[in-house]
Amino acid sequence: MKRAAIYARYSTDLQNDKSVEDQIELCREHAKRQGFTIALEFFDKAKSGASMFGRPGIASIMQASERQEFDVLVAESPDRISRDMADLAHVHKTLQFRRIDINCVNGGQMDTMSIGLHGIVGQMQREEGARKVRRGMTGVVRSGRNAGGKAYGYQPIIGKKGELEIVEEEASVVRRIFEAYVAGIAPRSIAAALNSDGVPAPRGKQWNASTINGNGQRGNGILRNPIYAGRIVWNRVHMVKDPSTGRRVSRINDAEKLEEVDAPHLRIIDEDLFQAAAARKEATGGAHARNIQKNKRLLSGLLKCGACGGGLSIVGADRSGPRVVCSTHKESGSCENNGRYYVEKIERDVIERLRGMFADTAVIDLYVEEYKAESKRIAAERRNSRGAKETALADVQGQIARVLEQVAKGTIDEDDVLAILPGLKSERSRLKVELEAEEPPTNIIEIKPKAVEKFREDLESLAETLSNRGAEPSMVMAKSFREVVSSVVVYPRVAGEKYQYEIKGLLSGIAGPELSAVLMVAEEGFEPPTQGL
């Protein structure tokens, strides 16, 4: 008498636990009629038949089959085993190899042809069911209702399926986010300000920049959600299962598959504000954001803490503009510099001082003199080093010549030559390589008048740009600025005191590659370059 293993499964499609019990009872009666002895019973509750993954019941069956614990698998129908034709064929093939049959209440003994037909039909029914659900949701969207998902700022209307209403307390936060972003505040700073004010986050304990930013391709995130401008957009993505893992993976749909409908009753912000945010988002993080250089603040990455040498990062904003603080102090508190500085003020001060400096040729002359003095010192060191290496090379070459002379006279043994000559040749090669790698010493410095004039013009453009509150310089102007200015060191201060900076510049843009610096005190003018900077 054959031993039977019974398997039952139901998905979430209008079924419940009773479905499993009914299936098992049907299978028991069928096994009795076939003369089978019931050895094992397995089931999966609320599990889709679209994949073999995540179904402990079917996994247990396959393990039991490997141990030869039953001779026939009994199910109500093949689609209970799987509704994917490839998976069903795999189960059948594996069990067949292990000499185990599949016998169903609806269909009887399953052979290869039956499995193939049932697999195709089962998968087609599953896919058609998904299409019907999608068509139903499309109808919901076209009627102006929400097809699913919860958007911040709204809540469902009790008793009216799919209809939403505005939550004014959350809507005011949405307006605040859009207005701050359009004003030039970064999402990270907006999130920090909301957390600081104790505004409850949509999910989790705190606001994050990703909650505000979202994903450009998927169109999520507060700044990208058109529902705030009174438009419902649905069907941005669809879900597929990875056949190798069974996990659901979201895929972005083509634009022509999107469903969009006006919903003026859900409008929280006006269209102009939404489009202004979209324009800024596109400029700083559009479809090709990974491949383009992003506009940053003029001094982004250049500001350094005078206490610890760490960078300065945006910490928030007030009516006077965004502020920066020492990143080390912000993240760990290990730096004592807790001063907060208005970054726009630093930008304006730096530009104004540089304008004054480059307008006065005497200051450029000071730079050149400082550069020449440093160049002479370095050149002297190089000459001393080069001279020592040239002397060493001459000595090695002399030793090689003497060895060869002794070989010619026959006054040295071959073993001695093999012991001495390779080492001398290796030393000669090393010294030659080092000498060739060194730049010849020079006392000549060449100033590039056109480069100086171009930088002056860029400074004027930058000054005009920064005079407009919140304006950002173009990438071209910022690049030119960064070719001359390498960093701006901001020193600790007591509240109310003037800012103090040290501007470090690369002369490569107008002369050579050496570093020079000038100490600047805001509103007090420059001091000349100092020794050692």
C-alpha positions in Angstrom: 0.0 0.0 0.0 1.4 3.4 -1.0 2.2 6.0 1.6 0.6 9.4 0.9 1.6 12.9 1.9 -1.2 15.4 1.8 -0.6 19.1 0.9 -3.0 22.0 1.2 -2.5 25.7 0.6 -4.6 28.9 0.5 -3.5 32.3 -0.5 -5.0 35.6 0.7 -7.6 35.7 -2.0 -10.9 35.7 -0.1 -9.9 32.5 1.8 -9.3 31.6 5.4 -8.1 28.8 7.7 -11.3 26.8 6.9 -10.0 26.4 3.3 -7.0 24.4 4.5 -9.2 22.1 6.6 -11.6 21.6 3.7 -8.7 20.7 1.3 -7.2 18.3 3.7 -10.5 16.5 4.2 -11.0 16.2 0.5 -7.5 14.8 0.1 -8.1 12.3 2.9 -11.2 11.0 1.2 -9.4 10.8 -2.2 -6.5 8.9 -0.7 -8.9 6.4 0.9 -10.6 5.8 -2.4 -7.2 5.3 -4.1 -6.1 2.9 -1.4 -3.3 5.1 0.0 -2.2 5.2 3.6 -1.9 8.7 4.9 1.6 9.1 6.3 2.1 12.9 6.4 0.1 16.1 6.2 1.5 19.5 5.3 -0.1 22.9 4.6 0.8 26.6 4.0 -1.6 29.3 5.2 -1.9 32.7 3.5 0.9 31.9 1.1 0.9 32.8 -2.6 1.5 30.0 -5.1 3.5 32.3 -7.3 6.8 31.2 -5.7 8.3 28.2 -3.9 10.1 30.6 -1.4 8.6 31.4 1.9 6.4 28.3 2.1 7.5 26.0 4.9 4.9 23.4 4.0 6.1 22.8 0.5 9.8 22.9 1.7 9.0 20.2 4.3 7.4 18.0 1.5 10.6 18.3 -0.6 12.7 17.4 2.4 10.5 14.4 3.3 10.6 13.2 -0.3 14.4 13.3 -0.2 14.2 11.0 2.8 11.7 8.7 1.0 9.0 9.1 3.7 6.1 8.9 1.2 5.3 7.4 -2.2 2.6 9.8 -3.5 1.8 13.5 -3.1 -2.0 14.2 -2.8 -3.4 17.7 -3.3 -6.8 19.1 -4.3 -5.3 20.3 -7.6 -1.9 21.1 -9.1 -2.4 24.8 -8.6 -2.3 24.2 -4.8 1.2 22.9 -5.2 2.2 25.9 -7.4 0.7 28.5 -9.7 4.0 29.0 -11.5 4.5 26.6 -14.4 8.3 26.4 -14.0 8.0 25.7 -10.2 5.3 23.1 -10.8 7.4 21.4 -13.4 10.4 21.4 -11.1 8.4 19.8 -8.3 7.1 17.1 -10.6 10.5 16.4 -12.1 12.1 16.2 -8.7 9.5 13.9 -7.3 9.5 11.8 -10.4 13.3 11.3 -10.0 12.6 10.1 -6.5 9.9 7.7 -7.8 7.1 9.7 -6.1 3.8 10.3 -7.9 1.5 13.3 -7.8 -2.2 12.5 -7.5 -4.8 15.2 -7.3 -8.5 15.2 -6.3 -9.2 17.3 -9.4 -7.2 15.6 -12.2 -6.1 12.3 -10.8 -2.7 10.9 -11.6 -0.4 13.7 -13.0 1.9 12.9 -15.9 4.2 15.3 -17.7 1.5 16.5 -20.1 -1.0 17.1 -17.3 1.6 19.0 -15.3 2.4 21.2 -18.3 -1.2 22.0 -19.0 -2.2 22.7 -15.4 1.0 24.8 -15.0 0.1 27.0 -17.9 -3.5 27.4 -16.8 -2.6 28.1 -13.2 -0.1 30.8 -14.1 -2.5 32.4 -16.6 -5.2 32.5 -14.0 -2.8 34.1 -11.5 -1.7 36.7 -13.9 -5.2 37.4 -15.0 -6.2 37.9 -11.4 -3.4 40.5 -11.0 -4.6 42.3 -14.1 -8.2 42.4 -12.7 -7.0 43.9 -9.5 -5.0 46.5 -11.4 -8.0 47.4 -13.5 -10.1 47.8 -10.4 -7.5 50.1 -8.8 -7.3 52.1 -12.1 -11.0 52.7 -11.8 -10.6 53.9 -8.2 -8.0 56.4 -9.2 -10.0 57.7 -12.2 -12.9 58.3 -9.8 -10.6 60.7 -7.8 -10.1 58.3 -4.9 -6.9 56.9 -3.4 -5.9 53.5 -4.6 -3.8 52.7 -1.5 -0.9 53.9 0.5 -0.9 56.7 3.1 0.4 60.1 2.3 1.5 62.5 5.0 -1.0 65.3 5.4 -4.1 63.2 4.8 -6.3 60.6 6.5 -9.0 58.3 5.2 -12.6 59.3 5.6 -14.4 56.7 7.7 -17.1 54.9 5.8 -15.9 56.2 2.4 -13.5 53.7 0.9 -10.6 55.3 -0.9 -11.5 58.9 0.0 -9.1 61.1 1.8 -9.3 64.4 3.7 -6.6 66.9 4.6 -5.1 66.9 8.2 -4.5 70.6 8.7 -1.8 70.2 11.3 0.3 68.0 9.0 -0.6 70.2 6.0 1.1 73.2 7.6 4.2 71.1 8.0 4.1 70.3 4.3 3.8 74.0 3.4 6.7 74.7 5.7 8.9 72.1 3.9 8.1 73.3 0.4 8.6 77.0 1.3 11.9 76.3 3.1 13.2 74.2 0.2 12.3 76.8 -2.4 14.1 79.4 -0.3 17.3 77.4 -0.6 17.4 75.3 2.6 18.6 71.8 2.1 16.4 68.8 3.0 18.8 67.7 5.7 18.6 71.1 7.3 14.8 71.1 7.0 14.7 67.7 8.7 17.0 68.9 11.5 14.8 72.0 12.1 11.6 69.9 12.2 13.2 67.5 14.7 14.5 70.4 16.8 10.9 71.8 16.9 9.5 68.4 18.0 7.3 68.0 14.9 6.2 64.3 14.8 7.6 62.5 11.8 5.4 60.5 9.3 7.1 57.3 10.3 9.7 56.5 13.0 11.0 58.8 15.7 12.5 61.6 13.6 12.5 63.3 10.2 15.2 62.4 7.7 16.4 64.0 4.5 15.2 60.9 2.6 11.7 61.4 3.9 11.7 64.9 2.3 13.8 64.1 -0.7 12.4 60.8 -1.7 13.4 59.0 -4.9 13.4 60.8 -8.3 12.6 57.8 -10.4 9.9 56.5 -8.1 8.4 59.9 -7.5 8.0 59.4 -3.7 9.1 61.8 -0.9 7.2 64.9 0.2 8.9 67.2 -2.3 8.0 65.0 -5.3 4.5 63.9 -4.4 2.0 65.6 -6.8 -0.9 64.9 -4.5 0.1 68.1 -2.5 -0.6 70.1 -5.6 -4.0 68.4 -6.1 -3.0 65.6 -8.5 -3.2 61.8 -7.8 -0.6 59.8 -9.7 -0.8 56.0 -9.5 1.0 53.0 -11.0 4.5 54.4 -10.8 5.9 50.9 -10.0 4.9 47.3 -10.2 6.1 44.3 -8.2 7.8 41.2 -9.5 9.3 38.2 -7.7 12.9 37.4 -8.1 12.9 33.7 -9.2 16.3 33.1 -7.4 15.1 34.4 -4.0 11.4 34.7 -4.1 11.5 38.2 -2.9 9.2 40.9 -4.3 11.1 43.6 -6.2 9.6 46.9 -7.3 10.2 47.9 -10.9 9.5 51.4 -12.3 6.8 51.6 -14.9 7.1 53.5 -18.2 5.5 57.0 -18.2 2.7 55.9 -20.5 1.4 53.5 -17.8 0.9 56.2 -15.2 -2.6 57.1 -14.2 -3.1 60.8 -13.3 -6.2 62.6 -12.2 -6.9 66.0 -10.8 -8.0 66.1 -7.2 -8.3 69.8 -6.2 -10.0 68.9 -2.9 -6.6 67.4 -1.8 -4.5 70.4 -2.8 -2.3 71.7 0.1 0.1 73.9 -1.9 -0.4 75.9 -5.1 1.0 74.7 -8.4 3.6 77.5 -8.6 5.2 76.5 -5.3 5.2 72.8 -6.4 6.8 73.6 -9.7 9.4 75.8 -8.1 10.4 73.0 -5.8 10.5 70.6 -8.8 12.7 73.0 -10.8 15.2 73.2 -7.9 15.1 69.5 -7.4 15.8 68.9 -11.1 18.7 71.4 -11.1 20.3 69.7 -8.1 19.3 66.1 -8.4 17.5 65.3 -11.7 17.4 62.1 -13.7 21.2 62.2 -14.4 22.2 63.5 -11.0 24.8 60.7 -10.6 26.6 61.8 -13.7 26.7 65.6 -13.3 28.5 67.9 -10.9 26.0 69.3 -8.5 25.8 73.0 -7.6 27.0 73.5 -4.1 27.5 76.5 -1.9 30.6 78.4 -2.9 32.6 77.3 0.1 31.2 73.7 0.4 34.0 71.5 1.4 36.4 74.4 1.9 35.3 75.5 5.4 37.6 74.2 8.1 37.4 74.5 11.9 40.3 76.5 13.3 40.3 74.4 16.5 40.4 70.8 15.3 40.8 71.1 11.5 37.5 69.3 10.8 35.0 70.5 8.2 32.1 72.8 8.9 28.6 71.6 7.9 25.1 73.1 7.8 23.4 72.9 11.1 20.1 74.7 10.3 18.9 78.2 9.4 17.0 81.1 10.8 15.8 84.4 9.3 19.4 85.5 8.7 20.2 82.4 6.6 21.8 79.0 6.9 24.5 78.4 9.6 27.4 76.1 9.8 29.1 74.4 12.8 32.1 72.2 13.3 31.2 68.7 12.1 33.4 67.1 14.8 31.6 69.0 17.5 28.2 68.3 16.0 28.8 64.5 15.6 30.8 63.7 18.7 31.3 66.8 20.8 35.0 66.1 20.9 35.8 69.5 19.5 35.2 72.5 21.9 34.4 74.9 19.1 30.6 75.1 19.3 30.3 78.4 17.5 27.7 78.8 14.7 28.5 80.9 11.7 26.3 82.3 9.0 27.7 80.8 5.8 26.4 83.5 3.5 28.2 86.1 5.7 31.5 84.2 5.4 31.0 83.9 1.6 30.4 87.6 1.2 33.4 88.5 3.5 35.8 86.2 1.7 34.8 87.5 -1.8 35.0 91.1 -0.7 38.5 90.6 0.8 39.7 88.7 -2.3 38.3 91.5 -4.5 40.3 94.0 -2.6 43.4 91.9 -2.7 43.3 91.2 -6.5 42.4 94.8 -7.2 45.7 95.9 -5.6 48.7 94.7 -7.6 50.9 95.4 -4.5 49.2 92.4 -2.7 49.9 90.2 -5.7 53.5 91.4 -5.5 53.6 90.3 -1.8 52.3 86.9 -2.9 55.0 86.6 -5.5 57.8 87.7 -3.1 56.6 85.2 -0.5 56.4 82.5 -3.2 59.9 83.4 -4.5 61.4 83.1 -1.0 59.8 79.8 -0.4 60.8 78.6 -3.9 64.4 79.6 -3.2 64.4 77.6 0.1 63.0 74.5 -1.6 65.3 74.9 -4.6 68.3 75.1 -2.2 67.2 71.9 -0.5 66.7 70.2 -3.9 70.2 71.4 -5.0 71.8 70.0 -1.9 69.9 66.7 -2.3 70.6 66.5 -6.0 74.3 67.4 -5.5 74.7 64.6 -2.9 73.0 62.1 -5.3 75.1 63.3 -8.2 78.3 62.8 -6.1 77.2 59.4 -5.1 76.4 58.4 -8.7 79.9 59.6 -9.8 81.5 57.6 -7.1 79.5 54.4 -8.0 80.4 54.9 -11.7 84.0 55.3 -10.7 83.9 52.0 -8.8 82.4 50.2 -11.8 85.1 51.6 -14.0 87.8 50.4 -11.7 86.3 46.9 -11.5 86.1 46.7 -15.3 89.7 47.9 -15.6 90.8 45.1 -13.3 88.9 42.6 -15.4 90.7 43.8 -18.5 94.1 43.5 -16.7 93.2 40.0 -15.3 94.0 41.1 -11.8 90.5 40.2 -10.3 88.9 36.8 -10.0 85.6 36.1 -11.8 83.9 35.2 -8.4 84.9 38.6 -7.1 83.4 40.4 -10.1 80.1 38.5 -9.7 80.0 39.5 -6.1 80.8 43.2 -6.6 79.5 44.3 -9.9 75.7 43.5 -9.6 75.4 45.6 -6.4 77.2 48.6 -8.0 75.0 48.4 -11.1 71.9 48.3 -9.0 73.0 51.3 -7.0 73.8 53.2 -10.2 70.3 52.4 -11.6 68.6 53.6 -8.4 70.5 56.9 -8.3 69.8 57.6 -12.0 66.0 57.0 -11.5 65.9 59.3 -8.5 67.7 62.1 -10.4 65.6 61.8 -13.5 62.4 62.0 -11.3 63.5 65.2 -9.7 62.6 68.5 -11.3 65.6 70.6 -12.2 65.9 73.4 -9.7 64.9 76.9 -10.9 64.5 80.3 -9.5 62.0 81.4 -12.2 58.4 82.2 -11.3 56.0 83.1 -14.1 52.9 85.0 -13.3 50.0 84.6 -15.7 48.4 88.1 -16.2 45.4 86.7 -18.1 44.6 84.2 -15.3 44.8 87.0 -12.8 42.4 89.2 -14.8 40.0 86.3 -15.4 39.9 85.6 -11.6 39.2 89.3 -11.0 36.2 89.1 -13.3 35.0 85.9 -11.7 35.2 87.6 -8.3 33.1 90.5 -9.5 30.5 88.0 -10.8 30.5 86.1 -7.6 30.1 89.2 -5.5 27.1 90.2 -7.6 25.6 86.7 -7.4 26.0 86.5 -3.6 24.5 89.9 -3.1 21.1 88.2 -3.9 20.0 86.4 -0.8 20.1 82.6 -1.2 21.6 82.8 -4.7 24.0 80.1 -5.8 27.0 80.6 -8.1 27.3 78.7 -11.3 29.5 75.7 -11.6 31.9 77.6 -13.8 32.3 80.5 -11.3 32.7 78.1 -8.4 35.3 76.0 -10.3 37.4 79.1 -11.0 37.1 80.1 -7.4 38.3 76.7 -6.1 41.3 76.7 -8.5 42.7 79.6 -6.4 41.2 79.1 -2.9 42.0 75.8 -1.3 40.4 76.3 2.1 39.0 78.9 4.6 39.8 78.2 8.2 37.3 79.6 10.6 38.5 80.2 14.1 36.5 79.8 17.4 34.6 82.9 18.5 32.5 84.1 21.4 28.9 85.1 20.4 28.9 88.7 19.3 32.6 88.8 18.3 33.7 89.3 14.7 34.5 86.3 12.5 38.2 85.4 11.9 39.3 83.4 9.0 42.5 82.3 7.3 42.1 82.1 3.6 44.5 79.5 2.1 45.1 79.8 -1.7 46.7 77.8 -4.4 48.9 80.0 -6.6 48.7 77.4 -9.4 45.9 79.4 -10.9 48.1 82.4 -11.4 51.7 81.3 -10.8 53.0 77.9 -9.5 51.8 75.0 -7.4 53.0 76.2 -4.0 50.6 76.9 -1.1 50.3 80.4 0.3 47.9 82.1 2.7 46.7 85.4 4.0 45.1 86.1 7.4 41.8 88.0 7.3 39.7 89.5 10.0 36.2 90.4 8.8 35.6 94.1 8.5 39.2 94.9 9.4 41.0 94.1 6.1 44.0 91.9 5.3 47.3 91.3 6.9 50.1 90.6 4.5 51.2 87.0 4.0 53.1 85.7 7.0 56.2 83.5 7.1 55.5 79.8 7.2 51.9 79.9 5.9 
